[in-house]
Amino acid sequence: MKKIILVVVCCLCLCGCGNSNKKFDIKSIETSLKQISEISDTCIVTEENDPNGQLNKEGGYIEALFFRHAGLEADSTKDACQDGTSAGGSIEIYKNANDAEQRNEYLSKFDGSFLSDFHQVDGTIVVRISNGLTASEQKALYNEIIDKIHSTN
């Protein structure tokens, strides 16, 4: 019995303990976001439409998407990628938790400026939410996003 428990524990740790090693994919995250009533549109980032120019670059995200929040103004002639984080937010997926933490630290340099937005790491993803929402709205949306992502992934 002790050997079985040890094998299970070892397997869990090799497969990723906690959220720090959990693998996400952008399609399932997009499906999760579409279940949130305040999110009105999404756009998956490609090399052609990446406003940050970081897709698949060293230390950059390996997948990302932008989303619009129904309570924020957006340019209806553009898609959510063109509108960027200001129209709602984004989800960035990194190869590992360290790269996600590095991105979050970089974003922290803008905290308190007009460029700042809400940003938080969850394992290998960075969730960014527009500063056009109040702090309590940002936190509530973040919690809803994380709950949806983890319940469908």
Disulfide bonds with the S-S distance in Angstrom:
Cys43-Cys81 2.18
